[in-house]
Amino acid sequence: MTETHPIFWSFRRCPYAMRARLAVQSSGVQVELREILLKEKPEAFLQTSASATVPAVKDGDLILDESFDVMRWALGKSDPKGWLDMPQGWEAWIEECDGPFKAALDHTKYAVRYPDRDEAEEREKASVFLRKLETRLEGQTFLFGDRATLADMAILPFVRQFANTDRAWFDAQDWPNLIRWLDAFLDSAAFAGIMSKYKPWVPDQEPTLFPNQI
């Protein structure tokens, strides 16, 4: 009998999908990865994701289409690195990342879409959160000590996205701890492991398993 795996819809460059892939990879829970193009969303994907956004997971009758839910789903099955072991109050970091910071990030990265907003002001709004991260990382490798947690891996893809809007400007800012944290992530095996390129999924293709080694 052919083994079946949870279906995981993804788009390589999307930070929401990145954070979900990081958690799935860390958990070791194997899924069938289905890469899509956001401009050409397959009907099977649209039938899975009510929001029509990645990531989305279908595990039997369970359907998840919020990235943070996917992270907790994977780590709830297996958490060998203890990513869920975080101190009280960690949720506030995710809420600020996904709320005010992400809004300011979008207004900065896609400034042409928001002619009514001042790009410099939006970049400063985003920098408020980044300076909080800088202070938090003082004297420690990760947000809650010397090992990575869900919070680090949920936030880092968005810091990466912001930094890439103008890396020269980003590196010129007075946040050495933030730069060190981001660069260590970009050089990590974890990041390399989630950024392999896959052809867009088509019906009846041979399943692509992720992670491919557990």
N, CA, C and O of each residue as an XYZ file, in Angstrom:
856
protein
N       0.847     -1.201      0.000
C       0.000      0.000      0.000
C       0.881      1.250      0.000
O       1.853      1.336      0.751
N       0.535      2.203     -0.839
C       1.299      3.442     -0.919
C       1.071      4.289      0.330
O      -0.065      4.557      0.721
N       2.176      4.702      0.945
C       2.067      5.554      2.127
C       1.594      6.946      1.713
O       2.057      7.482      0.706
N       0.691      7.525      2.467
C       0.229      8.879      2.192
C       0.761      9.820      3.259
O       0.982      9.420      4.402
N       0.960     11.046      2.884
C       1.503     12.065      3.782
C       0.581     13.276      3.773
O      -0.173     13.475      2.820
N       0.635     14.082      4.824
C      -0.094     15.356      4.788
C       0.361     16.174      3.576
O       1.535     16.153      3.206
N      -0.562     16.879      2.977
C      -0.245     17.712      1.819
C       0.069     19.126      2.284
O      -0.695     19.725      3.042
N       1.178     19.645      1.833
C       1.674     20.956      2.260
C       1.863     21.834      1.029
O       2.777     21.620      0.232
N       0.993     22.820      0.887
C       1.100     23.768     -0.229
C       2.032     24.911      0.161
O       1.937     25.453      1.262
N       2.935     25.272     -0.752
C       3.953     26.253     -0.398
C       4.345     27.098     -1.611
O       4.071     26.745     -2.758
N       4.988     28.214     -1.319
C       5.619     29.056     -2.344
C       6.964     29.466     -1.767
O       7.018     30.079     -0.701
N       8.033     29.142     -2.445
C       9.388     29.213     -1.904
C       9.734     30.552     -1.263
O      10.321     30.573     -0.181
N       9.389     31.663     -1.895
C       9.852     32.975     -1.424
C       8.929     33.627     -0.400
O       9.285     34.655      0.175
N       7.775     33.062     -0.164
C       6.836     33.660      0.779
C       7.324     33.461      2.216
O       7.560     32.323      2.621
N       7.481     34.534      2.996
C       7.968     34.369      4.374
C       7.027     33.567      5.257
O       7.476     32.890      6.182
N       5.729     33.633      4.989
C       4.792     32.817      5.764
C       5.034     31.335      5.483
O       5.028     30.516      6.402
N       5.245     30.999      4.224
C       5.540     29.610      3.882
C       6.911     29.198      4.396
O       7.107     28.045      4.779
N       7.859     30.126      4.408
C       9.190     29.827      4.937
C       9.116     29.412      6.399
O       9.713     28.411      6.796
N       8.382     30.181      7.199
C       8.320     29.856      8.627
C       7.665     28.496      8.846
O       8.053     27.743      9.739
N       6.664     28.192      8.018
C       6.005     26.897      8.139
C       6.952     25.768      7.735
O       7.000     24.735      8.403
N       7.707     25.954      6.645
C       8.664     24.924      6.227
C       9.739     24.717      7.291
O      10.177     23.591      7.524
N      10.157     25.792      7.927
C      11.158     25.665      8.993
C      10.655     24.763     10.115
O      11.399     23.923     10.623
N       9.408     24.934     10.497
C       8.853     24.123     11.580
C       8.680     22.671     11.153
O       8.992     21.752     11.910
N       8.180     22.468      9.935
C       8.011     21.094      9.435
C       9.374     20.409      9.359
O       9.518     19.256      9.765
N      10.358     21.113      8.845
C      11.709     20.551      8.739
C      12.262     20.198     10.111
O      12.830     19.121     10.294
N      12.101     21.091     11.070
C      12.608     20.842     12.413
C      11.901     19.662     13.067
O      12.517     18.888     13.800
N      10.614     19.530     12.801
C       9.837     18.451     13.418
C      10.210     17.087     12.854
O      10.112     16.075     13.547
N      10.640     17.062     11.587
C      10.912     15.795     10.938
C       9.672     15.105     10.422
O       9.753     13.992      9.903
N       8.521     15.750     10.557
C       7.275     15.181     10.052
C       7.269     15.321      8.534
O       7.311     16.436      8.014
N       7.217     14.213      7.829
C       7.278     14.263      6.381
C       5.932     14.632      5.785
O       4.890     14.117      6.191
N       5.975     15.534      4.816
C       4.772     15.980      4.111
C       5.003     15.853      2.614
O       6.135     15.721      2.150
N       3.911     15.894      1.874
C       4.007     15.998      0.420
C       3.999     17.474      0.073
O       2.975     18.146      0.192
N       5.143     17.969     -0.354
C       5.293     19.385     -0.673
C       4.765     19.661     -2.072
O       5.151     19.005     -3.039
N       3.877     20.641     -2.163
C       3.344     21.055     -3.456
C       3.630     22.537     -3.647
O       2.948     23.397     -3.090
N       4.646     22.812     -4.442
C       5.026     24.191     -4.746
C       4.050     24.774     -5.768
O       3.672     24.100     -6.727
N       3.646     26.021     -5.562
C       2.731     26.659     -6.508
C       3.297     27.995     -6.954
O       4.227     28.525     -6.347
N       2.731     28.526     -8.012
C       2.974     29.903     -8.435
C       1.772     30.726     -7.995
O       0.632     30.342     -8.254
N       2.010     31.844     -7.337
C       0.899     32.640     -6.812
C       0.036     33.224     -7.915
O      -1.126     33.560     -7.687
N       0.598     33.346     -9.112
C      -0.181     33.865    -10.234
C      -0.970     32.775    -10.956
O      -1.827     33.066    -11.790
N      -0.673     31.521    -10.628
C      -1.345     30.400    -11.287
C      -1.713     29.344    -10.238
O      -1.157     28.245    -10.226
N      -2.634     29.687     -9.381
C      -2.977     28.803     -8.269
C      -3.823     27.620     -8.761
O      -4.867     27.818     -9.384
N      -3.372     26.398     -8.480
C      -4.125     25.230     -8.935
C      -5.483     25.125     -8.244
O      -5.651     25.583     -7.113
N      -6.431     24.528     -8.920
C      -7.764     24.365     -8.363
C      -7.728     23.518     -7.092
O      -8.476     23.780     -6.150
N      -6.865     22.508     -7.062
C      -6.761     21.660     -5.865
C      -6.299     22.469     -4.659
O      -6.723     22.212     -3.532
N      -5.434     23.442     -4.898
C      -4.999     24.323     -3.810
C      -6.141     25.210     -3.335
O      -6.354     25.362     -2.132
N      -6.862     25.787     -4.261
C      -7.976     26.674     -3.910
C      -9.070     25.929     -3.162
O      -9.783     26.521     -2.351
N      -9.206     24.649     -3.426
C     -10.188     23.846     -2.707
C      -9.730     23.537     -1.286
O     -10.539     23.208     -0.419
N      -8.416     23.646     -1.059
C      -7.867     23.381      0.273
C      -7.850     24.641      1.134
O      -8.275     24.618      2.289
N      -7.361     25.732      0.569
C      -7.153     26.961      1.336
C      -8.302     27.941      1.135
O      -8.482     28.490      0.048
N      -9.072     28.152      2.188
C     -10.186     29.097      2.099
C      -9.692     30.516      1.830
O     -10.384     31.308      1.190
N      -8.492     30.833      2.320
C      -7.934     32.175      2.130
C      -7.160     32.292      0.816
O      -6.758     33.389      0.427
N      -6.953     31.174      0.140
C      -6.185     31.143     -1.112
C      -4.769     31.675     -0.927
O      -4.204     32.296     -1.827
N      -4.202     31.423      0.255
C      -2.836     31.850      0.549
C      -2.023     30.668      1.048
O      -2.561     29.713      1.609
N      -0.716     30.751      0.833
C       0.196     29.746      1.373
C       0.754     30.249      2.697
O       0.836     31.455      2.935
N       1.137     29.301      3.561
C       1.064     27.854      3.396
C      -0.338     27.340      3.703
O      -1.155     28.018      4.324
N      -0.582     26.118      3.243
C      -1.815     25.422      3.592
C      -1.484     23.946      3.755
O      -0.686     23.386      3.003
N      -2.101     23.333      4.740
C      -1.860     21.914      5.018
C      -3.192     21.181      5.069
O      -4.170     21.665      5.639
N      -3.203     20.013      4.463
C      -4.346     19.103      4.577
C      -3.835     17.798      5.151
O      -3.060     17.085      4.515
N      -4.275     17.495      6.353
C      -3.866     16.278      7.051
C      -5.126     15.498      7.386
O      -5.724     15.704      8.442
N      -5.535     14.602      6.491
C      -6.806     13.931      6.661
C      -7.945     14.925      6.536
O      -8.071     15.600      5.514
N      -8.771     15.020      7.561
C      -9.873     15.983      7.549
C      -9.461     17.360      8.063
O     -10.235     18.314      7.988
N      -8.244     17.458      8.581
C      -7.759     18.721      9.141
C      -7.191     19.590      8.040
O      -6.352     19.138      7.261
N      -7.640     20.836      7.967
C      -7.110     21.806      7.013
C      -6.634     23.038      7.776
O      -7.367     23.600      8.591
N      -5.407     23.448      7.502
C      -4.825     24.632      8.117
C      -4.339     25.557      7.020
O      -3.642     25.118      6.105
N      -4.697     26.843      7.098
C      -4.180     27.775      6.088
C      -3.666     29.065      6.714
O      -3.685     30.126      6.091
N      -3.203     28.954      7.966
C      -2.489     30.051      8.624
C      -1.101     29.536      8.993
O      -0.971     28.458      9.572
N      -0.076     30.294      8.663
C       1.298     29.816      8.830
C       1.620     29.434     10.270
O       2.276     28.421     10.515
N       1.162     30.234     11.211
C       1.485     29.955     12.604
C       0.783     28.685     13.077
O       1.326     27.942     13.894
N      -0.417     28.436     12.569
C      -1.112     27.188     12.891
C      -0.355     25.991     12.335
O      -0.289     24.942     12.975
N       0.213     26.147     11.147
C       0.996     25.062     10.559
C       2.234     24.789     11.401
O       2.592     23.630     11.616
N       2.892     25.840     11.879
C       4.062     25.658     12.732
C       3.704     24.864     13.980
O       4.393     23.907     14.331
N       2.640     25.257     14.640
C       2.244     24.570     15.878
C       1.756     23.156     15.601
O       1.950     22.260     16.422
N       1.125     22.951     14.455
C       0.686     21.606     14.067
C       1.883     20.673     13.931
O       1.885     19.572     14.481
N       2.900     21.117     13.197
C       4.081     20.278     12.981
C       4.822     20.014     14.288
O       5.171     18.873     14.592
N       5.058     21.063     15.052
C       5.807     20.906     16.297
C       4.993     20.187     17.359
O       5.553     19.588     18.277
N       3.672     20.243     17.237
C       2.833     19.477     18.148
C       2.955     17.986     17.920
O       2.741     17.192     18.836
N       3.298     17.601     16.700
C       3.516     16.191     16.381
C       4.889     15.729     16.847
O       5.045     14.612     17.340
N       5.882     16.601     16.686
C       7.258     16.259     17.048
C       8.064     17.537     17.197
O       8.067     18.388     16.307
N       8.740     17.666     18.313
C       9.512     18.885     18.585
C      10.870     18.504     19.169
O      11.155     18.818     20.325
N      11.712     17.829     18.380
C      12.975     17.319     18.915
C      13.945     18.398     19.379
O      14.814     18.131     20.210
N      13.811     19.608     18.858
C      14.739     20.685     19.232
C      14.154     21.608     20.301
O      14.782     22.596     20.680
N      12.968     21.290     20.782
C      12.376     22.081     21.854
C      11.986     23.486     21.454
O      12.089     24.408     22.263
N      11.539     23.672     20.214
C      11.165     25.010     19.755
C       9.972     25.577     20.515
O       9.822     26.794     20.618
N       9.129     24.709     21.042
C       7.944     25.193     21.760
C       8.247     25.558     23.213
O       7.380     26.076     23.917
N       9.450     25.296     23.655
C       9.838     25.595     25.035
C      10.285     27.049     25.111
O      11.459     27.364     24.916
N       9.331     27.927     25.399
C       9.599     29.363     25.448
C       9.005     29.959     26.717
O       8.036     29.421     27.252
N       9.563     31.051     27.204
C       9.038     31.680     28.413
C       7.715     32.389     28.168
O       7.346     32.670     27.028
N       7.021     32.668     29.237
C       5.738     33.358     29.143
C       5.918     34.714     28.459
O       6.905     35.413     28.690
N       4.963     35.069     27.627
C       5.002     36.352     26.948
C       5.571     36.306     25.535
O       5.643     37.334     24.862
N       5.974     35.131     25.085
C       6.577     35.033     23.757
C       5.603     35.414     22.648
O       6.016     35.884     21.588
N       4.311     35.210     22.895
C       3.318     35.488     21.856
C       3.341     36.941     21.400
O       3.041     37.237     20.243
N       3.697     37.846     22.307
C       3.697     39.270     21.974
C       4.680     39.588     20.852
O       4.440     40.495     20.055
N       5.783     38.850     20.786
C       6.758     39.076     19.720
C       6.175     38.701     18.359
O       6.383     39.404     17.370
N       5.444     37.590     18.321
C       4.823     37.159     17.066
C       3.739     38.153     16.649
O       3.615     38.494     15.472
N       2.959     38.611     17.622
C       1.868     39.539     17.322
C       2.394     40.850     16.745
O       1.798     41.404     15.821
N       3.504     41.348     17.284
C       4.049     42.598     16.753
C       4.667     42.389     15.375
O       4.571     43.251     14.502
N       5.301     41.238     15.194
C       5.869     40.925     13.879
C       4.776     40.850     12.821
O       4.882     41.461     11.758
N       3.738     40.103     13.119
C       2.690     39.855     12.123
C       1.731     41.029     11.966
O       0.991     41.107     10.986
N       1.749     41.936     12.932
C       0.857     43.088     12.891
C       1.559     44.345     12.407
O       1.743     44.514     11.201
N       1.957     45.237     13.317
C       2.537     46.526     12.915
C       3.785     46.404     12.046
O       3.950     47.152     11.082
N       4.671     45.452     12.391
C       5.901     45.335     11.616
C       5.621     44.900     10.186
O       6.153     45.495      9.248
N       4.797     43.876      9.999
C       4.513     43.393      8.644
C       3.804     44.466      7.814
O       4.070     44.597      6.620
N       2.912     45.225      8.431
C       2.233     46.302      7.698
C       3.246     47.343      7.225
O       3.205     47.769      6.071
N       4.152     47.751      8.109
C       5.162     48.745      7.731
C       6.140     48.177      6.708
O       6.602     48.889      5.816
N       6.454     46.885      6.846
C       7.316     46.221      5.872
C       6.697     46.297      4.474
O       7.368     46.664      3.509
N       5.424     45.949      4.377
C       4.739     45.986      3.080
C       4.699     47.400      2.506
O       4.898     47.601      1.308
N       4.439     48.373      3.375
C       4.371     49.759      2.906
C       5.734     50.257      2.437
O       5.823     51.177      1.624
N       6.807     49.634      2.962
C       8.156     49.999      2.540
C       8.552     49.243      1.268
O       8.995     49.848      0.292
N       8.390     47.931      1.289
C       8.798     47.086      0.164
C       7.995     47.389     -1.096
O       8.530     47.404     -2.204
N       6.707     47.628     -0.904
C       5.820     47.876     -2.049
C       5.329     49.320     -2.034
O       4.142     49.587     -2.218
N       6.252     50.238     -1.815
C       5.890     51.652     -1.648
C       5.097     52.188     -2.830
O       4.224     53.038     -2.655
N       5.389     51.702     -4.029
C       4.693     52.189     -5.217
C       3.196     51.888     -5.158
O       2.398     52.571     -5.801
N       2.820     50.881     -4.397
C       1.401     50.527     -4.270
C       0.673     51.420     -3.259
O      -0.556     51.439     -3.197
N       1.453     52.153     -2.476
C       0.856     52.975     -1.416
C       1.289     54.430     -1.578
O       2.038     54.940     -0.745
N       0.838     55.101     -2.623
C       1.283     56.475     -2.883
C       0.863     57.462     -1.803
O       1.416     58.558     -1.712
N      -0.116     57.078     -0.979
C      -0.567     57.978      0.081
C       0.286     57.875      1.336
O       0.046     58.593      2.306
N       1.287     56.986      1.329
C       2.140     56.805      2.504
C       3.568     57.226      2.200
O       4.049     57.081      1.077
N       4.232     57.745      3.213
C       5.615     58.168      3.080
C       6.531     56.978      3.356
O       6.501     56.405      4.445
N       7.335     56.614      2.375
C       8.173     55.425      2.501
C       9.131     55.518      3.684
O       9.312     54.541      4.411
N       9.743     56.676      3.883
C      10.684     56.851      4.984
C       9.989     56.679      6.337
O      10.548     56.082      7.257
N       8.772     57.205      6.450
C       8.022     57.057      7.698
C       7.670     55.591      7.953
O       7.718     55.121      9.090
N       7.318     54.883      6.894
C       6.976     53.473      7.054
C       8.198     52.646      7.432
O       8.096     51.718      8.234
N       9.337     52.970      6.866
C      10.567     52.266      7.222
C      10.919     52.513      8.687
O      11.407     51.616      9.375
N      10.671     53.729      9.158
C      10.916     54.033     10.568
C       9.962     53.255     11.464
O      10.358     52.795     12.535
N       8.698     53.101     11.038
C       7.749     52.303     11.817
C       8.243     50.859     11.936
O       8.169     50.259     13.009
N       8.740     50.312     10.842
C       9.276     48.956     10.885
C      10.496     48.873     11.789
O      10.710     47.870     12.470
N      11.283     49.920     11.789
C      12.513     49.922     12.577
C      12.253     49.912     14.074
O      13.119     49.503     14.847
N      11.081     50.354     14.493
C      10.737     50.304     15.917
C      10.820     48.859     16.424
O      11.404     48.595     17.475
N      10.242     47.949     15.681
C      10.284     46.533     16.064
C      11.700     45.980     15.964
O      12.128     45.208     16.822
N      12.420     46.369     14.929
C      13.778     45.870     14.747
C      14.692     46.304     15.884
O      15.565     45.544     16.304
N      14.502     47.503     16.377
C      15.313     47.955     17.514
C      14.955     47.194     18.786
O      15.814     46.977     19.641
N      13.707     46.792     18.914
C      13.328     45.943     20.052
C      14.032     44.592     19.970
O      14.504     44.062     20.976
N      14.093     44.047     18.763
C      14.810     42.788     18.577
C      16.291     42.968     18.901
O      16.897     42.111     19.544
N      16.870     44.077     18.457
C      18.279     44.361     18.728
C      18.556     44.343     20.233
O      19.524     43.736     20.689
N      17.703     45.009     20.986
C      17.874     45.045     22.445
C      17.698     43.657     23.047
O      18.444     43.266     23.945
N      16.726     42.924     22.561
C      16.459     41.586     23.082
C      17.636     40.641     22.842
O      17.904     39.763     23.663
N      18.333     40.816     21.729
C      19.423     39.917     21.353
C      20.758     40.278     21.999
O      21.754     39.585     21.792
N      20.783     41.342     22.767
C      22.019     41.750     23.440
C      22.485     40.643     24.383
O      21.759     40.251     25.297
N      23.690     40.147     24.159
C      24.276     39.161     25.059
C      23.753     37.751     24.908
O      24.081     36.886     25.720
N      22.947     37.495     23.887
C      22.464     36.128     23.678
C      22.307     35.855     22.190
O      22.140     36.774     21.389
N      22.364     34.591     21.840
C      22.375     34.193     20.434
C      21.007     34.295     19.791
O      20.883     34.674     18.626
N      19.969     33.950     20.565
C      18.601     33.951     20.058
C      17.705     34.763     20.993
O      18.168     35.283     22.008
N      16.444     34.866     20.650
C      15.543     35.736     21.406
C      15.377     35.325     22.858
O      15.177     36.171     23.729
N      15.462     34.017     23.123
C      15.251     33.547     24.490
C      16.430     32.756     25.031
O      16.259     31.861     25.858
N      17.626     33.088     24.562
C      18.803     32.414     25.102
C      19.736     31.921     24.019
O      19.917     32.573     22.990
N      20.323     30.770     24.256
C      21.365     30.258     23.375
C      20.891     29.187     22.405
O      21.709     28.504     21.788
N      19.577     29.032     22.265
C      19.065     28.087     21.271
C      17.856     28.706     20.578
O      17.159     29.551     21.139
N      17.634     28.269     19.366
C      16.514     28.792     18.579
C      15.200     28.255     19.106
O      15.129     27.145     19.633
N      14.161     29.060     18.957
C      12.812     28.642     19.322
C      11.860     28.983     18.177
O      12.255     29.566     17.167
N      10.618     28.611     18.361
C       9.588     28.949     17.379
C       9.567     30.450     17.108
O       9.408     30.864     15.960
N       9.721     31.262     18.131
C       9.664     32.718     17.950
C      10.740     33.208     16.996
O      10.460     34.015     16.109
N      11.969     32.728     17.166
C      13.043     33.127     16.256
C      12.683     32.779     14.816
O      12.795     33.610     13.915
N      12.249     31.541     14.618
C      12.025     31.056     13.262
C      10.732     31.591     12.647
O      10.575     31.572     11.426
N       9.825     32.060     13.467
C       8.617     32.698     12.937
C       8.899     34.126     12.487
O       8.234     34.636     11.585
N       9.877     34.770     13.108
C      10.163     36.186     12.836
C      11.251     36.379     11.789
O      11.177     37.304     10.980
N      12.253     35.518     11.800
C      13.412     35.715     10.922
C      13.072     35.840      9.436
O      13.681     36.672      8.764
N      12.133     35.062      8.883
C      11.838     35.242      7.455
C      11.339     36.640      7.101
O      11.547     37.109      5.982
N      10.684     37.305      8.045
C      10.179     38.648      7.789
C      11.278     39.694      7.957
O      11.291     40.699      7.247
N      12.201     39.464      8.894
C      13.361     40.349      9.008
C      14.203     40.235      7.741
O      14.711     41.234      7.231
N      14.346     39.024      7.246
C      15.060     38.813      5.979
C      14.394     39.599      4.856
O      15.075     40.264      4.075
N      13.080     39.528      4.771
C      12.364     40.227      3.706
C      12.570     41.732      3.808
O      12.783     42.405      2.799
N      12.506     42.256      5.027
C      12.718     43.692      5.202
C      14.147     44.068      4.836
O      14.360     45.044      4.117
N      15.129     43.311      5.317
C      16.539     43.613      5.029
C      16.799     43.625      3.541
O      17.585     44.435      3.051
N      16.148     42.737      2.818
C      16.394     42.630      1.382
C      15.804     43.792      0.582
O      16.124     43.949     -0.596
N      14.958     44.600      1.197
C      14.457     45.764      0.471
C      15.584     46.760      0.205
O      15.559     47.476     -0.795
N      16.580     46.804      1.109
C      17.755     47.674      0.932
C      18.808     47.190      1.913
O      18.946     47.736      3.008
N      19.556     46.158      1.516
C      20.499     45.546      2.453
C      21.618     46.500      2.850
O      22.097     46.442      3.982
N      22.042     47.369      1.954
C      23.092     48.320      2.301
C      22.618     49.249      3.419
O      23.354     49.509      4.371
N      21.389     49.744      3.300
C      20.837     50.598      4.354
C      20.705     49.809      5.647
O      21.063     50.300      6.718
N      20.197     48.604      5.551
C      19.994     47.760      6.733
C      21.320     47.549      7.471
O      21.381     47.685      8.693
N      22.365     47.222      6.736
C      23.662     46.943      7.358
C      24.318     48.192      7.931
O      25.212     48.090      8.770
N      23.885     49.368      7.488
C      24.460     50.621      7.983
C      23.835     51.072      9.296
O      24.308     52.027      9.913
N      22.776     50.395      9.728
C      22.084     50.796     10.956
C      22.810     50.254     12.196
O      23.579     49.295     12.130
N      22.533     50.902     13.309
C      23.199     50.528     14.571
C      22.423     49.409     15.262
O      21.841     49.599     16.329
N      22.432     48.241     14.624
C      21.827     47.064     15.254
C      22.666     45.824     14.950
O      22.229     44.923     14.233
N      23.885     45.794     15.509
C      24.810     44.690     15.223
C      24.286     43.328     15.658
O      24.554     42.325     14.996
N      23.543     43.278     16.757
C      23.012     41.991     17.214
C      21.973     41.451     16.234
O      21.912     40.249     15.973
N      21.162     42.356     15.700
C      20.138     41.974     14.733
C      20.785     41.448     13.447
O      20.358     40.431     12.901
N      21.810     42.144     12.975
C      22.515     41.719     11.765
C      23.166     40.360     11.979
O      23.097     39.491     11.110
N      23.793     40.177     13.126
C      24.442     38.902     13.433
C      23.428     37.772     13.479
O      23.683     36.685     12.962
N      22.276     38.023     14.097
C      21.186     37.027     14.199
C      20.660     36.656     12.817
O      20.469     35.477     12.519
N      20.427     37.661     11.975
C      19.928     37.411     10.630
C      20.955     36.668      9.792
O      20.615     35.693      9.121
N      22.208     37.113      9.821
C      23.232     36.490      8.988
C      23.485     35.043      9.402
O      23.726     34.187      8.551
N      23.430     34.768     10.693
C      23.604     33.384     11.154
C      22.484     32.500     10.616
O      22.713     31.348     10.249
N      21.278     33.046     10.573
C      20.144     32.309     10.010
C      20.351     32.057      8.520
O      20.143     30.941      8.042
N      20.757     33.083      7.791
C      20.939     32.950      6.345
C      22.052     31.963      5.996
O      22.033     31.364      4.921
N      23.023     31.789      6.897
C      24.136     30.866      6.674
C      23.861     29.467      7.234
O      24.707     28.578      7.131
N      22.683     29.276      7.822
C      22.405     28.026      8.533
C      21.957     26.904      7.602
O      21.465     27.144      6.499
N      22.140     25.682      8.072
C      21.643     24.512      7.345
C      20.127     24.526      7.301
O      19.529     24.054      6.334
N      19.498     25.064      8.343
C      18.036     25.127      8.381
C      17.497     25.974      7.236
O      16.545     25.579      6.563
N      18.104     27.141      7.013
C      17.652     28.002      5.926
C      17.923     27.350      4.571
O      17.062     27.360      3.691
N      19.111     26.789      4.407
C      19.436     26.117      3.142
C      18.458     24.983      2.871
O      18.079     24.735      1.727
N      18.055     24.297      3.936
C      17.178     23.146      3.778
C      15.780     23.474      3.313
O      15.107     22.620      2.736
N      15.324     24.700      3.551
C      13.958     25.066      3.146
C      13.908     25.826      1.828
O      12.827     26.120      1.319
N      15.086     26.148      1.270
C      15.105     27.019      0.094
C      15.440     26.295     -1.204
O      15.752     26.940     -2.206
N      15.382     24.968     -1.202
C      15.557     24.239     -2.457
C      14.447     24.631     -3.425
O      13.324     24.927     -3.017
N      14.777     24.628     -4.698
C      13.798     24.999     -5.712
C      13.059     23.758     -6.217
O      13.666     22.717     -6.465
N      11.757     23.887     -6.363
C      10.930     22.808     -6.886
C      10.090     23.348     -8.041
O       9.699     24.515     -8.051
N       9.824     22.489     -9.000
C       8.935     22.882    -10.083
C       7.511     22.991     -9.553
O       7.139     22.268     -8.628
N       6.713     23.886    -10.126
C       5.316     23.992     -9.686
C       4.595     22.648     -9.811
O       4.778     21.904    -10.775
N       3.788     22.375     -8.825
C       3.047     21.109     -8.781
C       2.045     21.010     -9.931
O       1.414     21.995    -10.315
N       1.919     19.808    -10.463
C       0.885     19.512    -11.450
C       0.194     18.223    -11.023
O       0.820     17.377    -10.384
N      -1.082     18.056    -11.362
C      -1.801     16.843    -10.969
C      -1.106     15.576    -11.497
O      -0.543     15.554    -12.591
N      -1.174     14.541    -10.680
C      -0.671     13.204    -11.043
C       0.849     13.101    -11.094
O       1.384     12.096    -11.563
N       1.548     14.126    -10.619
C       3.003     14.008    -10.592
C       3.436     13.127     -9.426
O       2.666     12.892     -8.495
N       4.669     12.643     -9.485
C       5.232     11.855     -8.391
C       5.355     12.774     -7.165
O       5.859     13.891     -7.286
N       4.904     12.322     -5.994
C       4.961     13.193     -4.818
C       6.371     13.652     -4.483
O       7.330     12.890     -4.605
N       6.486     14.903     -4.061
C       7.743     15.455     -3.563
C       7.673     15.468     -2.042
O       6.859     16.186     -1.461
N       8.519     14.681     -1.401
C       8.477     14.584      0.051
C       9.429     15.602      0.678
O      10.540     15.831      0.199
N       8.951     16.200      1.762
C       9.725     17.208      2.488
C       9.496     17.013      3.985
O       8.358     16.794      4.401
N      10.549     17.087      4.808
C      11.949     17.009      4.372
C      12.237     15.647      3.756
O      11.611     14.650      4.114
N      13.196     15.612      2.821
C      13.392     14.363      2.090
C      14.236     13.361      2.852
O      14.381     12.213      2.432
N      14.797     13.799      3.983
C      15.497     12.870      4.872
C      15.078     13.187      6.293
O      15.122     14.342      6.718
N      14.672     12.167      7.026
C      14.259     12.365      8.418
C      14.962     11.360      9.311
O      14.751     11.358     10.524
